[in-house]
Amino acid sequence: KVPWFVICQTIDADHLEKLKQTIEYTGNIKYPKYSGNFKNSSQMGRIALCRKKLCIDLIKLECVSPKNKLPLCPPEFYPSLIRGIFDGDGSISVQERTYIQNGKPYGPYIQKQCNIILHKDVVNDISTILNSIVDHVGFADSKTEYMKYIRWSSTKDVRTFADWIYSQPGPYLERKHEKFYS
């Protein structure tokens, strides 16, 4: 019996509660203190799924894959797949900017930038999907040699991406959704 863990920050505890209700999970959400690689480790919550049948069903449906492999799914499910990846390993930053042209300030205006950190083995797959949605996808190295960032920041691209990932029903992190549309 090998448990599958669903882990997220405690600020997203309502997300775990929704999952709990959807799968009729009767256990408690645990808030363990992690050591090692987790920053703010006391701010994590988790659900452990230990039912053998559930784990086997998830594997059969290809809902679970190693970190360096993308789950196989038909293209019509790409928005949901990428939304899940973005909720888990992506971020959106919002900054107020002013720019100066010919000595005259313009702004302030809001600039949004999206990032997803991925295992280097899936960067090409994800960037192919994203390049069919947004115009300008960039790449950056991370502090870890086997991870890469994919990022985009034009107002149009950020809005197009948000509209695309939220075009299908399904769960999502409210706080990220709000940043896109605020």
N, C-alpha and C positions, 0 to 999 in steps of 0.2 A: 504494500500500500504506500504509494508515493503521493504526497499532497501537492496540489497545484496551488500556488499562492496568488492572490490578487492583492496588490499593495498600492497604496496611494497616500498622499499627504493627508493629515487630519483635516485640513481646510476643505478637502473634498470628501469628507465622510458621508455626505448625503449621496454621493455617487455609489459608495459601497452599500448604503442602505437600500438604494434602488435595485442594485444587483441582488442583494439579499432577498428582497421581495419577489423579484422576477424568477429566481431559481428556487424559491421557497426554502431558503437556507434557514435553519433553526438555531444555528450556533451564534456565538457572540463575535462582534468585531473586536479583534485584539489590537492593543496599542503597545507592542513590545519596544524595549529600548535596544536598538541595534548597535553593533560596534563595527569598526572597520571602515568600509567605503561610504557609508551613509552620512551625509551632512545633515544636521538638524535631526538626528536619528530619533529623538523622542517625539517628533512630529509626524510619525508614520502610522498608518492603520493597515490591518490586513485581515483577509478572510482566507482560511485554509480549506480547500476543497479536497476531501479525502475519499469520496465515493469512487470506487473502482469503475463502475459503469459510466459515471459522468466523465471521468478522465478518458476512458476508452472512446466514448462518443465524441468528445472534443478532438481527439486525435483523428478519428475516422472522418470527421467533417473538415479536417485540416485547419482547425481554428487555432491550433497551437503549433508553433514551429520554433526551432532554435533561434537564438538572437541574431545569428548571421545568415539566416534564410528567410525569405519572404513567404508567407502563406500563399498557396495557389488559390486564386479565385477568379471568376469571370470578370471582365472589365466593368460590367454594370455595378459591381460591388466595390470598385476602386474608391469612390468617395467615402464609404464607410470604413474601409481598410485604412486609408490615409488619415481619416479623422481619428481612428483609434491610435495609430502610430503618433500622430501629432499630440493627442491628449497625453500619451505616455512619455514621449521623448521630444516634444516640441515646445516652443515658446513664442509668444508675441510680445514685443516691447513697444511701448507707446511713449513718444517723446514730443515735447513742444519745441519747435525750432523757429528761428528767425534767420533770414539770410539777408546779406547786404549786396546790392548791385549798384554800381556807380555812386557809392557813398550813401545810398538811401536804403534804410532797413525795410524789409518786407516780412510780414508775418504778424503775430506768430501763427504758425500752422502746425498741424499734428502730423508726425511721421510715424508710421508703423513698420516694423520689421519682423519677419518670421524666420525662425531657425528650427531645424530638426537635426538632432545628433543621431547618427546611425553607424552601424557597423560598416566598415569599408566594403564588405562583400555585397551589401544591398544598395549602396549609393547609386550605382548605375541604374538599377531597376526602378528605384523611387524617382530619380531625376528624369527618367524617360516618361514616367507617368506625369510628373509635375510639369515637364516641358510641353506636354499636350494641353495644359491648363493655363500656365503663366508664361510671360514672355522672357523674363530675365532671372534665371536661376544661377546662383553663384556657389562656390565651394570654399571651405576653409578647413585647415587642419585643426584637430583638437589637441589637448595635452597628452592624449593617449594615442599611440601610433596606429591602432586598429579602428579608431573612430574618426568620422568626418562630419563636418557641418554642411548642410545644404541651407541656403538662405536666399530670400528675396525681399525687396523692400519698396518697390514702387506702389503708390496708392492703388493704382488699377490692379496690379498683381495680387496684392493683399486682399482686396475686396473680392476679386474673382475666385481666389482660393477659398475664402470663407464661404461664399455663396455655393461653391462646388461641394465642399465637404459637408455642409449642412443641408444639401439638397435632398438627402435621403433621411427617412426617419431612423431613430435609434438613439441610444444614450450618448451623451457628450458631457464634458466638464463645463459647467455653467460659467465659471470664472474666465475661461478662455473664450467662450462664446461671447460673453459681455465685452471683452476687450476688443474683439473684432468689430462689434456693432455699437460701441459707445462713441 
